[in-house]
């Protein structure tokens, strides 16, 4: 999928190109629908000329926030050095040293990013929560619940009311159940008998 790359667009020339169009002559005695169609065609022509397109990448193709240009160049160099080591062009020690340096740089970059987020959390709350949401793999949500009447409740307010019914399980006073256990020794017979529980007390 290809999309417009506004970072490389020439908006100054785009504006000048639209201003060169004699709009008063082009839109004279035209209805609203015709004026809109003429303007849209001119806008799209300028867009095709001055705004390039690029391949749209998914979420997995986005660069991490801690990965800057300098570190990216080092990681690419490590990959190239690994390829050369596989082909026998460089020694294992050379590749190992570069890999260790890249590993330490990545750890430092991640730690610095977390430090900056924690330090600026009060001023830049949007950046902090964006980082937290990126770490969450699964969005938490409460599924539909069933009320006492047997109907599914979709809204959060109704779900909260249904869940509040469980509060009585923890706050309600349970009625005490007592059980009567007979004396394990029969005084008349003087021998041990198994304990029995009365059914009406259970």
C-alpha positions as CSV (number, residue, x, y, z in Angstrom):
1,X,0.0,0.0,0.0
2,X,1.4,3.4,-1.0
3,X,0.5,6.6,0.7
4,X,1.4,10.3,0.5
5,X,4.8,11.3,2.0
6,X,4.0,14.7,3.4
7,X,7.5,15.0,4.9
8,X,9.1,15.3,1.4
9,X,6.3,17.5,0.0
10,X,7.1,21.0,-1.4
11,X,4.2,22.9,0.1
12,X,5.6,26.3,-0.9
13,X,5.6,25.4,-4.6
14,X,2.2,23.6,-4.1
15,X,0.7,26.9,-2.8
16,X,2.2,28.9,-5.7
17,X,0.9,26.4,-8.3
18,X,-2.6,26.7,-6.9
19,X,-2.4,30.5,-6.9
20,X,-1.4,30.6,-10.6
21,X,-4.8,29.2,-11.5
22,X,-7.2,32.0,-12.6
23,X,-10.0,30.9,-10.3
24,X,-12.2,33.9,-11.1
25,X,-12.3,32.9,-14.7
26,X,-12.5,29.2,-14.0
27,X,-15.4,29.4,-11.6
28,X,-17.5,32.1,-13.2
29,X,-21.1,31.2,-13.8
30,X,-20.5,27.8,-12.3
31,X,-22.6,26.0,-9.6
32,X,-21.4,24.8,-6.3
33,X,-20.9,21.3,-7.5
34,X,-19.0,22.3,-10.6
35,X,-16.8,24.7,-8.6
36,X,-15.9,22.0,-6.2
37,X,-15.1,19.5,-9.0
38,X,-12.8,22.0,-10.8
39,X,-11.0,22.9,-7.5
40,X,-10.6,19.2,-6.6
41,X,-9.2,18.3,-10.0
42,X,-6.6,21.2,-9.8
43,X,-5.7,20.2,-6.2
44,X,-5.2,16.5,-7.2
45,X,-3.0,17.5,-10.1
46,X,-0.8,19.6,-7.9
47,X,-0.7,16.8,-5.3
48,X,0.5,14.2,-7.9
49,X,3.3,16.6,-9.0
50,X,4.6,17.8,-5.7
51,X,3.8,15.2,-3.0
52,X,5.6,12.0,-3.5
53,X,4.3,8.6,-2.4
54,X,5.9,6.0,-0.2
55,X,5.2,2.5,0.9
56,X,3.0,2.4,4.0
57,X,4.5,0.3,6.8
58,X,2.5,-1.3,9.6
59,X,3.1,-1.0,13.3
60,X,5.8,-3.6,13.2
61,X,7.8,-1.5,10.7
62,X,7.9,1.7,12.8
63,X,11.2,2.7,14.4
64,X,11.4,2.4,18.2
65,X,11.6,5.7,20.1
66,X,15.0,4.9,21.5
67,X,16.5,4.2,18.1
68,X,18.3,7.3,16.7
69,X,20.1,7.8,13.4
70,X,23.6,7.2,15.0
71,X,22.6,4.0,16.7
72,X,20.8,2.8,13.6
73,X,23.9,3.3,11.5
74,X,25.9,1.2,14.1
75,X,23.4,-1.6,14.0
76,X,23.5,-1.7,10.2
77,X,27.3,-1.8,10.4
78,X,27.0,-4.8,12.8
79,X,24.7,-6.6,10.4
80,X,27.2,-6.0,7.5
81,X,30.1,-7.1,9.7
82,X,28.2,-10.3,10.6
83,X,27.7,-11.0,6.8
84,X,31.5,-10.5,6.3
85,X,32.3,-12.8,9.2
86,X,30.1,-15.5,7.6
87,X,32.0,-15.2,4.4
88,X,35.4,-15.3,6.2
89,X,36.4,-11.7,5.4
90,X,36.7,-10.6,9.1
91,X,37.6,-12.4,12.3
92,X,35.2,-13.5,15.0
93,X,36.9,-11.1,17.5
94,X,36.2,-8.1,15.3
95,X,32.5,-9.0,15.0
96,X,32.2,-9.8,18.7
97,X,33.7,-6.4,19.8
98,X,31.3,-4.5,17.5
99,X,28.3,-6.6,18.7
100,X,29.2,-5.9,22.3
101,X,29.4,-2.2,21.6
102,X,26.0,-2.2,19.9
103,X,24.4,-4.1,22.7
104,X,25.7,-1.6,25.3
105,X,24.5,1.3,23.2
106,X,21.0,-0.2,22.9
107,X,20.8,-0.7,26.6
108,X,21.9,2.9,27.3
109,X,19.5,4.3,24.7
110,X,16.5,2.4,26.3
111,X,17.5,3.4,29.8
112,X,17.9,7.1,28.7
113,X,14.5,7.0,27.0
114,X,12.8,5.7,30.2
115,X,14.7,8.3,32.3
116,X,13.5,11.1,30.1
117,X,9.9,9.8,30.2
118,X,10.0,9.6,34.0
119,X,11.5,13.0,34.3
120,X,9.1,14.7,31.9
121,X,6.0,12.7,32.9
122,X,4.3,15.7,34.5
123,X,5.0,18.0,31.6
124,X,4.7,15.5,28.7
125,X,1.9,13.2,29.7
126,X,1.0,12.4,26.2
127,X,4.4,11.0,25.4
128,X,4.4,9.0,28.6
129,X,1.1,7.3,27.9
130,X,2.0,6.7,24.3
131,X,5.0,4.8,25.4
132,X,2.9,2.8,27.9
133,X,0.3,1.9,25.3
134,X,2.9,0.7,22.9
135,X,4.1,-1.8,25.5
136,X,0.6,-3.2,26.0
137,X,0.2,-6.1,23.6
138,X,-3.5,-6.7,24.5
139,X,-6.0,-4.0,25.2
140,X,-7.9,-4.8,28.4
141,X,-11.7,-4.7,28.1
142,X,-14.6,-6.1,30.0
143,X,-16.8,-8.3,27.7
144,X,-20.5,-8.2,27.7
145,X,-22.1,-9.3,31.0
146,X,-25.5,-10.8,31.7
147,X,-27.8,-9.1,34.2
148,X,-30.3,-10.7,36.5
149,X,-33.0,-10.5,33.9
150,X,-30.8,-12.5,31.5
151,X,-30.0,-9.6,29.1
152,X,-26.5,-8.7,27.9
153,X,-25.3,-5.3,29.1
154,X,-22.9,-3.5,26.6
155,X,-22.2,-0.2,28.3
156,X,-19.6,0.4,31.0
157,X,-22.2,1.9,33.4
158,X,-24.4,-1.2,33.2
159,X,-21.4,-3.5,33.6
160,X,-20.4,-1.6,36.7
161,X,-23.9,-2.1,38.2
162,X,-23.8,-5.8,37.4
163,X,-20.4,-6.2,39.0
164,X,-21.5,-4.3,42.1
165,X,-23.9,-7.1,42.9
166,X,-20.8,-9.2,43.8
167,X,-20.0,-6.9,46.6
168,X,-22.6,-8.6,48.8
169,X,-20.5,-11.7,48.7
170,X,-17.7,-10.0,50.5
171,X,-19.6,-7.5,52.7
172,X,-22.7,-9.5,53.6
173,X,-23.0,-11.2,57.0
174,X,-23.3,-14.9,56.6
175,X,-25.7,-16.7,58.9
176,X,-23.7,-19.0,61.3
177,X,-24.3,-22.7,60.8
178,X,-23.7,-24.8,63.9
179,X,-23.3,-28.5,64.0
180,X,-23.9,-30.8,66.9
181,X,-21.4,-33.4,67.5
182,X,-22.2,-36.2,69.9
183,X,-19.8,-37.2,72.6
184,X,-17.3,-39.6,71.1
185,X,-17.6,-41.8,74.1
186,X,-20.8,-43.4,75.2
187,X,-20.9,-43.1,78.9
188,X,-23.3,-45.9,79.3
189,X,-21.3,-48.4,77.2
190,X,-17.8,-47.0,78.0
191,X,-16.5,-47.6,74.5
192,X,-15.6,-45.3,71.6
193,X,-18.2,-44.6,68.9
194,X,-17.7,-42.6,65.7
195,X,-19.0,-39.0,65.9
196,X,-22.4,-38.3,64.3
197,X,-23.8,-35.0,63.0
198,X,-27.5,-34.2,63.2
199,X,-29.1,-33.7,59.8
200,X,-31.4,-30.9,61.1
201,X,-28.3,-28.9,62.1
202,X,-26.5,-29.0,58.8
